[in-house]
Amino acid sequence: MDYNTLIVLSGTGLLGIASGVIGSYAVLRRRALMGDALAHASLPGICVAYLILGERNLPAMLFGALIAGSVGVLIITLLRHTTRIKEDAAIGMVLSVSFGLGMVLLRNIQNQPSGNRAGLNAYIYGKAASMVRSDVEMISAVCAVVLIVSCLLYKEFKLLSFDRAFAATQGWPTLALDIVMMGLLVTVTVVGLPAVGVVMMAAMLIIPGASARFWTERLGVMLLLAAVFGLMTGVVGTWASAANAALTAGPVIVLVGTAGFVISMLFAPGRGIVARAARYLALRRRTARENVLRTLYELAEQAQPIVPSDQPPTGMTATSPCTIEQLTRLRAWTPAHAHRLLNRCIRDGLVRPAPPDRFTLTPKGLAAAAAVVRKHRLWEMFLIHEANIAADHVDRDADSIEHVLGPETLAHLERLLRQEKRLPEKRDTIASTHDIPNPT
């Protein structure tokens, strides 16, 4: 690896860390487009700085970008607080007007005799390959400032991101904190313009934080992951661009970040699409199994009286066989669907066939069914006595929620009903709060 490639890798990696950390706050505060607006608003500042100096001076143009970006943030803030314009509309207005003004100034510069040598086109799409040691030192300083301020003001930034109103009522200087946060966002945006450009800088601010959000519910972990994602995005994108001279670093960096975002969106264990789909399917299967067990149990209740047992939670020692027709009358199932559900329960050892064409609960299924029925009827009792729902309407409401009641919620229901002296002493003798339809 040559020296120039190492310089570029270091610069884009550090830029990714700083962008990931400060961009996470923008994502959490639903200000993700603010980075896009800042990047586009900075373009006129770069052009004006060049027109004033008459030559390409990187520090001066970055200072002009900083001023223009700050003005853009100020305009957005004023529009949001002094007019009826919503924040997203204000961001869109500043973004489009600033970029349009910047393109007009850029074309004016290009029409000058020395305009083609200005190299301002690089600020639109970025030109990471032109990065030198001084650029990396400046990015390193900005990255250090972002990390230090984020650590020092972690508690304040956290509360500002999740509950600004509460922070204000506690006497915290929310406006000053907001200015500090936006100042960091402006600084990172301006410093990143030479590397990835106006168009791509918004992605550097948004994608790492959005990707990290899929993996955790804790802010500290999210900031750490966003820094790692930003680092990997910058390094891998730059390396891929260096390996193929036909690829520009800025777009490749964004594409690498997008690939990381897609992977996070699909495969993150907590919030990813695959994990959520797996949990949904598991809930559907469990719901269907519990519905089968409860229906068989209630059918058995009609066929024989409940005989209390010495081994809870079962309320009967055996169940009478029932037919597919009886199941389909009580449930909105087709015969084929009922057969599929029963076959799954048979494979799980909860139901056994009782020829001819009948089914009954196994001892294991009887215990599981009794637990399901108890949970269902506890919830029914709570809805009737605490929510004042009529007994003839409570079955449907209980049926829609009983499958997601956890042990803690169930224990809480028992405590409430016991305090009201509505809970039977025996765990296994809770009767139905309504008439069970006769399927025969």
C-alpha positions in Angstrom: 0.0 0.0 0.0 1.5 3.3 -1.1 1.7 6.5 1.1 -1.0 8.4 -0.8 -3.5 5.5 -0.4 -2.8 5.3 3.3 -3.4 9.0 3.7 -6.8 8.7 1.9 -7.8 5.7 3.9 -7.0 7.4 7.1 -8.9 10.6 6.1 -12.1 8.8 5.0 -12.0 6.4 8.0 -11.8 9.3 10.5 -14.4 11.2 8.6 -16.7 8.1 8.8 -16.2 7.9 12.6 -17.1 11.6 13.1 -20.0 11.4 10.7 -21.4 8.3 12.3 -21.3 9.7 15.8 -22.8 13.1 15.2 -25.1 11.8 12.5 -26.6 9.4 15.0 -28.0 12.3 16.9 -29.5 13.7 13.7 -31.2 10.4 13.0 -32.6 10.1 16.5 -33.9 13.7 16.4 -35.5 13.1 13.0 -33.2 15.7 11.4 -31.5 13.3 9.0 -32.1 15.7 6.1 -30.4 18.5 8.0 -27.0 17.1 6.9 -28.2 17.1 3.3 -29.4 20.7 3.6 -26.1 21.8 5.2 -24.0 20.1 2.5 -26.0 21.8 -0.3 -26.1 25.2 1.6 -22.3 25.2 1.8 -21.8 25.2 -1.9 -22.6 28.9 -2.4 -20.1 29.7 0.4 -17.3 27.8 -1.4 -18.0 29.6 -4.6 -18.2 33.0 -2.9 -14.9 32.4 -1.2 -13.3 31.6 -4.5 -14.7 34.7 -6.2 -13.4 36.9 -3.4 -9.9 35.5 -3.4 -9.7 34.8 -7.1 -7.8 31.5 -6.5 -8.4 28.1 -4.9 -7.6 28.3 -1.2 -8.8 25.3 0.7 -9.0 26.8 4.2 -10.7 29.9 2.9 -13.3 27.9 0.9 -14.0 25.6 3.8 -14.5 28.7 6.0 -16.9 30.0 3.4 -18.7 26.7 3.4 -18.9 26.9 7.2 -20.4 30.3 7.1 -22.9 29.4 4.4 -23.9 26.2 6.2 -24.4 28.1 9.4 -26.6 30.6 7.6 -28.6 27.7 6.2 -29.2 26.3 9.6 -30.2 29.7 10.9 -32.7 30.1 8.1 -34.2 26.7 8.8 -34.5 27.5 12.5 -36.1 30.9 11.8 -38.6 29.4 9.4 -39.5 26.7 11.8 -40.0 29.0 14.8 -41.4 32.2 13.2 -43.7 30.8 10.5 -46.2 28.0 10.0 -43.8 26.2 7.8 -42.9 22.7 9.0 -39.3 21.7 9.5 -39.2 19.2 6.6 -40.5 21.9 4.2 -38.0 24.5 5.6 -35.1 22.0 5.0 -36.4 21.3 1.5 -36.6 25.0 0.6 -33.1 25.8 1.9 -31.6 22.7 0.3 -33.0 23.4 -3.2 -32.5 27.2 -3.2 -28.9 26.9 -1.9 -28.0 24.2 -4.4 -29.5 26.2 -7.2 -27.6 29.3 -6.1 -24.4 27.3 -5.8 -24.8 25.9 -9.3 -25.3 29.4 -10.8 -22.2 30.6 -9.1 -20.3 27.6 -10.1 -21.2 28.1 -13.8 -20.2 31.7 -13.5 -16.8 30.7 -12.2 -16.3 28.1 -14.9 -17.0 30.8 -17.5 -14.0 32.8 -16.3 -10.6 32.2 -17.9 -9.2 30.5 -14.9 -12.5 28.9 -13.8 -11.7 25.4 -15.2 -8.6 25.3 -13.0 -10.5 26.0 -9.8 -11.4 22.4 -9.3 -14.7 23.3 -7.7 -16.5 20.4 -9.4 -14.8 18.1 -7.0 -17.0 19.6 -4.2 -20.1 18.3 -5.8 -19.1 14.6 -6.1 -16.0 14.6 -4.0 -12.4 13.8 -4.8 -10.9 11.8 -2.0 -7.8 10.9 -4.0 -6.6 14.5 -3.8 -6.5 14.4 0.0 -3.1 15.3 1.5 -1.6 15.1 5.0 -2.9 18.5 6.1 -6.4 17.4 5.1 -6.1 14.3 7.3 -4.8 16.4 10.2 -7.8 18.7 9.9 -10.2 15.7 9.8 -8.4 14.2 12.8 -8.8 17.4 14.8 -12.5 17.6 13.9 -13.0 13.9 14.7 -11.3 14.3 18.1 -13.5 17.4 18.9 -16.7 15.4 18.0 -15.7 12.5 20.1 -14.6 14.6 23.1 -17.7 16.8 23.1 -20.0 13.8 22.6 -18.4 12.1 25.7 -18.6 15.2 27.8 -22.2 16.1 26.9 -23.4 12.5 26.5 -26.1 12.8 29.1 -27.2 16.2 27.8 -27.3 15.1 24.2 -29.1 12.0 25.2 -32.0 13.8 26.9 -32.1 16.4 24.1 -32.5 13.7 21.5 -35.3 11.8 23.3 -37.2 14.5 25.3 -36.3 18.1 24.6 -39.4 19.3 26.5 -38.4 17.5 29.7 -34.9 18.9 29.5 -36.3 22.4 29.2 -38.5 22.0 32.2 -35.5 20.8 34.2 -33.7 24.1 33.4 -31.2 22.7 30.9 -29.9 25.1 28.3 -31.6 23.3 25.4 -31.0 26.1 22.9 -27.3 26.2 23.7 -27.0 22.4 23.5 -28.9 22.4 20.2 -26.5 25.0 18.8 -23.5 22.9 19.9 -24.9 19.8 18.3 -25.7 21.6 15.1 -22.3 23.3 15.1 -20.6 19.9 15.2 -22.9 18.7 12.4 -22.0 21.7 10.3 -18.3 21.3 11.0 -18.2 17.6 10.0 -20.2 18.4 6.9 -17.9 21.1 5.7 -14.7 19.1 6.4 -16.1 16.1 4.5 -17.0 18.1 1.4 -13.6 17.7 -0.4 -13.7 13.9 0.2 -17.2 12.9 -0.7 -18.8 16.1 -2.0 -22.1 17.9 -1.5 -24.3 15.1 -2.9 -22.7 12.3 -0.9 -22.0 13.9 2.4 -25.6 13.5 3.6 -25.3 9.8 3.2 -22.1 9.7 5.3 -24.1 11.4 8.1 -27.3 9.4 7.8 -26.4 5.8 6.8 -24.0 4.8 9.7 -26.4 6.0 12.4 -29.4 4.5 10.6 -27.6 1.2 10.3 -26.6 1.1 13.9 -30.1 1.8 15.0 -31.2 -1.7 13.8 -28.8 -3.4 16.2 -29.5 -1.9 19.6 -31.9 0.0 21.8 -29.1 1.7 23.8 -27.7 5.1 22.8 -24.1 4.4 23.9 -24.0 1.1 21.9 -25.6 2.8 18.9 -22.9 5.6 18.9 -20.2 3.0 19.1 -21.7 0.9 16.3 -22.2 4.0 14.2 -18.6 4.9 14.5 -17.5 1.4 13.5 -19.9 1.4 10.5 -18.7 4.9 9.5 -15.1 3.7 9.8 -15.7 0.6 7.7 -17.7 2.5 5.1 -14.9 5.0 4.6 -12.1 2.5 4.6 -13.7 -0.2 2.4 -15.2 2.3 0.0 -11.8 4.0 -0.4 -10.0 0.7 -0.8 -12.4 -0.4 -3.5 -12.0 2.9 -5.3 -8.2 2.6 -5.1 -8.3 -0.9 -6.5 -10.2 0.3 -9.6 -9.1 3.6 -11.0 -12.4 3.9 -12.9 -14.3 4.2 -9.6 -14.7 7.5 -7.8 -14.2 7.3 -4.1 -17.3 9.3 -3.0 -20.0 7.3 -4.7 -18.3 4.0 -3.9 -18.1 5.0 -0.2 -21.9 5.7 -0.2 -22.6 2.4 -2.0 -20.6 0.5 0.6 -22.5 2.3 3.4 -25.8 1.4 1.7 -24.8 -2.3 1.5 -24.1 -2.2 5.3 -27.5 -0.5 5.8 -29.3 -3.2 3.8 -27.5 -6.0 5.7 -28.5 -4.3 9.0 -32.0 -3.9 7.9 -32.4 -7.5 6.9 -30.3 -9.4 9.5 -30.1 -7.4 12.7 -31.2 -9.7 15.5 -33.6 -7.3 17.2 -35.1 -5.0 14.6 -34.1 -6.7 11.3 -36.7 -7.8 8.8 -35.7 -11.4 8.9 -35.8 -11.5 12.7 -39.1 -9.7 12.9 -40.6 -12.0 10.3 -39.3 -15.1 12.2 -40.9 -13.7 15.4 -44.1 -13.0 13.6 -44.3 -16.5 12.1 -43.4 -18.1 15.5 -46.2 -16.0 17.1 -48.7 -17.1 14.5 -47.8 -20.8 15.0 -48.0 -20.5 18.8 -51.3 -18.6 18.5 -52.7 -21.3 16.3 -51.5 -24.1 18.6 -52.9 -22.4 21.7 -56.2 -21.9 19.9 -56.4 -25.6 19.1 -55.6 -26.6 22.7 -58.1 -24.2 24.2 -60.8 -25.3 21.8 -60.3 -29.0 22.6 -60.3 -28.2 26.3 -63.5 -26.2 26.1 -65.2 -28.9 24.1 -64.1 -31.4 26.8 -65.7 -29.1 29.4 -69.0 -29.5 27.7 -68.7 -33.2 27.5 -67.8 -33.8 31.2 -67.7 -31.9 34.4 -64.4 -30.5 35.6 -62.9 -32.8 38.3 -60.4 -30.9 40.4 -57.0 -32.7 40.4 -54.3 -32.8 43.0 -51.7 -31.9 40.4 -52.4 -28.4 38.9 -52.8 -26.7 36.6 -55.0 -29.3 34.9 -58.7 -29.1 35.8 -59.6 -32.5 34.4 -57.9 -35.8 34.2 -58.8 -36.7 30.6 -60.7 -35.1 27.7 -63.3 -36.5 25.4 -62.4 -37.0 21.7 -63.8 -34.4 19.3 -64.3 -34.2 15.5 -63.0 -31.9 12.9 -66.6 -30.6 12.4 -66.8 -29.6 16.1 -63.6 -27.6 15.7 -64.6 -25.8 12.6 -68.0 -24.8 14.1 -66.2 -23.1 17.0 -63.4 -21.6 14.9 -63.4 -19.9 11.5 -61.2 -22.7 10.1 -61.7 -24.8 7.0 -61.4 -28.6 7.5 -58.1 -28.6 5.7 -56.7 -25.9 7.9 -57.9 -27.6 11.0 -56.3 -30.8 9.9 -52.9 -29.0 9.4 -53.1 -27.5 12.9 -54.0 -30.8 14.5 -51.1 -32.6 12.7 -48.7 -30.0 14.0 -50.0 -30.6 17.5 -49.7 -34.3 17.0 -46.1 -33.9 16.0 -45.5 -31.8 19.2 -47.0 -34.6 21.3 -49.9 -32.4 22.4 -52.8 -34.2 20.6 -53.3 -37.8 19.6 -55.8 -39.2 17.1 -58.7 -41.2 18.5 -60.2 -43.2 15.6 -62.4 -42.9 13.8 -61.7 -39.3 12.8 -61.5 -37.9 16.3 -58.8 -36.2 18.3 -58.0 -35.8 22.0 -55.4 -34.1 24.2 -52.5 -36.1 25.5 -51.5 -35.6 29.2 -48.9 -33.1 28.0 -51.4 -31.3 25.8 -53.9 -31.3 28.7 -51.5 -29.5 31.0 -50.6 -27.0 28.2 -54.3 -26.5 27.3 -55.2 -25.8 31.0 -52.5 -23.2 31.2 -53.8 -21.5 28.0 -57.4 -21.6 29.2 -56.4 -20.1 32.6 -54.5 -17.3 30.9 -57.5 -16.6 28.7 -60.0 -16.5 31.5 -57.8 -14.4 33.8 -57.7 -11.8 31.1 -61.5 -12.1 30.6 -62.1 -11.6 34.3 -59.8 -8.5 34.2 -61.6 -7.0 31.2 -65.0 -7.6 32.8 -64.3 -6.3 36.3 -61.7 -3.6 35.6 -62.6 -2.4 32.0 -66.3 -2.9 32.3 -66.6 -4.9 29.1 -69.8 -7.0 28.8 -69.3 -10.7 29.4 -70.8 -11.6 26.0 -68.2 -9.4 24.2 -65.1 -10.3 26.2 -64.2 -13.6 24.5 -63.1 -11.9 21.2 -61.1 -9.2 23.0 -59.3 -11.8 25.2 -58.6 -14.0 22.3 -56.7 -11.2 20.5 -54.4 -10.4 23.4 -54.0 -13.6 25.5 -51.2 -15.0 23.2 -48.8 -12.2 24.0 -49.3 -12.1 27.8 -46.0 -12.8 29.5 -45.5 -14.4 32.9 -45.0 -11.0 34.6 -48.3 -9.7 33.2 -50.1 -12.9 34.1 -48.8 -12.7 37.7 -49.9 -9.0 37.8 -53.4 -10.0 36.7 -53.6 -12.6 39.4 -52.5 -10.1 42.1 -55.1 -7.6 41.0 -57.9 -10.2 40.9 -56.8 -11.7 44.2 -57.0 -8.2 45.8 -60.5 -7.9 44.4 -61.3 -11.4 45.9 -62.3 -12.5 42.4 -59.6 -15.1 41.9 -60.6 -18.7 42.8 -58.5 -20.3 45.5 -57.7 -23.4 43.3 -55.5 -22.6 40.4 -57.3 -25.2 38.2 -60.9 -24.3 38.6 -61.5 -21.0 36.8 -64.8 -21.3 35.0 -65.7 -19.5 31.8 -67.1 -16.0 32.2 -69.6 -16.7 29.3 -71.4 -19.5 27.7 -69.3 -21.7 25.5 -71.2 -22.3 22.2 -72.4 -25.9 21.8 -70.8 -27.2 18.5 -73.1 -30.2 18.3 
